[in-house]
Amino acid sequence: MTFSADMGRGGNAMKGRKETVQGGGAGAVCTGGAEESYAGTGATGGAALPRWALWQVLDSAFPAGGFNHSLGLEAALRSGSVPTPAHLEGAVRSALANVAASQMPLTLAAYDAAARAEAAARARMGAAARGVAELSSMWEAAACEAMRACGVAAALCACNSVALAAAAAQGNSLLRAVCAAFADSGEGSALGCAVRALRVASEADGAPAAHPAVVMGFALAAAGVTRDEAARAPLFAALRDVLAAATRLNALGPLAAAAAHARAASCAEALALEYIEVDARRKAEGLPLHERCALAAPLMDVLQGGHDEMFTKLFCS
């Protein structure tokens, strides 16, 4: 006896039917002998599949490379700036504030670029019967736009080379992971189209390094995750990673880190609400993306900049 190879439909339940579901992504496409069609975001499973995509991307087991980085915490601990657990939680809040101020605008810009590509794809498919292959260039143009604009903004916003190198490393790791997970979601899946477009855009000559906020915003938009949830995703990832780093650096035990995570949730939510509103206001004022990104906790940024000078270290940043 062996297990069914049909993960999506439970083995023999689909015998005798012509239709099969290709892939398991948020925008899977059904084929039954007919020509493939563009399925878009959340095409199967209603609102549930976008949540599964979000949970998978944010899961600690997802190989996105976040656990190689401490967001400046290791350098802060080594400098003596974090002498007590109370100071440690202050350092965590500072790391979250910097992520909210500098990365949330990038996530939202990438999300909006993917949303425009999705709307244009649906409009084109509604206007004429076109093959899905013809939509690839549309998604690739959107991915290139997002990567160029956000790459410039990230470079101009970064005040230390350690943070910039860490963003490039994490972005490449996250891109490899989402491509492995979702690139085969189906030819008509918006999520599959989006991650394949990100891969093509990242491999183009002169392309900037993939930033994790860009990859996350673009992919989650294509998965059908709401804009507000996607905006909070980098904050959750940062909170998870910095507390995991605190545990590995023996600054907190695992249970104390779990309690600190729960206490920090209200701070993270307040930061999300604040910077979603700030970004919308600055965008309405006509400010370019690089002027909407900022640092909210300069001390943590300064300390992180000294990470490369440490003789021994556990983390890359």
Salt bridges, closest charged atoms under 4 A:
GLU19 OE1 - ARG17 NH2 3.51
GLU74 OE1 - HIS307 NE2 3.05
GLU89 OE2 - ARG263 NH2 2.35
ASP112 OD1 - ARG227 NE 2.89
ASP112 OD2 - LYS283 NZ 3.31
GLU118 OE2 - ARG122 NE 2.66
GLU134 OE1 - ARG130 NH1 3.38
GLU145 OE2 - ARG116 NH2 2.66
GLU187 OE1 - ARG196 NH2 3.98
ASP241 OD1 - ARG240 NE 2.82
GLU269 OE2 - ARG232 NH2 2.73
GLU277 OE1 - ARG281 NH1 2.82
ASP279 OD1 - ARG292 NE 2.88
GLU291 OE2 - HIS290 NE2 3.80
